[in-house]
């Protein structure tokens, strides 16, 4: 069982809820765990994305970020993106708000959560799917893109020369031992910037 298959089964479990709210889901929906096109990482990351049929081969496509960990978070995000499938072009306004409330999502339209009756319903659905198909086959993917710090040079001066000599060196060079001046054989001293 792949994550995608498990999520498709979850969508099937959600279909009656959308139908009862009078916003039936499209017959075909593709869903996948993957990073969204924009803002996949960072403090204001997107955790889901819906691409409408007009942007693809005629089938709605949903992406859920693999940075989400709990099945409840994933289910809430899935419901949010499913609201987009039935409100093409609404963004997070108008019909989107009407449908999100009808299916039990609360909060800001751009950052919804399952409300008090929806959350236990999602947990119950997830438990039933786990019993039938096994636990959701997912673990959190949290890429850490560390930017390499540029080399920071330290300022060093020679106290033995008549004219003050200044050089720039790396911390690695300083840690290797004394830096000897080629002119006076004095030792360079690291000084604070601004002196």
C-alpha positions, 0 to 999 in steps of 0.5 A: 500500500502506497501513501497515494493509495491510502489517501485515495481510500481516505478520499472515498471515505470523505465523498459522502460528507461532501455529498451531504454538504451538497458539494460532491467531489469530482469522480477522479482526483489524483493525490500525492505526497510531495512538496508544493510548487511554491513555499515548500520550505521555510517559516511560511510553508505551504502544506498542501496544493490543488491543481485544477483540471484545466491546469492538467489532463482534466483530472484534479491533482492534490499534493500534501507536503511530506513535512506533515507528521500526524495522520490528523494533520494530513487529513485536515490538509486533504479536506482543505485541498478537496474544498478547492476541487469543488470551488475552482477559481474561488481561491480562499474566498466566497464559495471556498469559505461556504464549503469549508464551513459546510464540511467542518473546517474552521479558522482562517481560510488560508490556514484551516483546521478540523472543527469540533465535529470534523476532527473526531470524524477524521480520526475515526476514518483514519482508524478504520483505514488503518484497520483495513489497510494498515497504518498510513505508510509515511514518515516525516520528511524534513529537509534541512537546506543549510546555507554554507557560511561564507569564509569570514576573514579575521583581521590580524596585525603585526606589532613588530613592524614600524608601519602597521601591517594588516592581513586577513586570515581564516580562523582555521589558519589562526587555530594552526598556530602563530602567524609569523611576519615575513618582514620582521619575524614578529607575530601577527595578533588577531584584533577585533574589527573596528580597531 
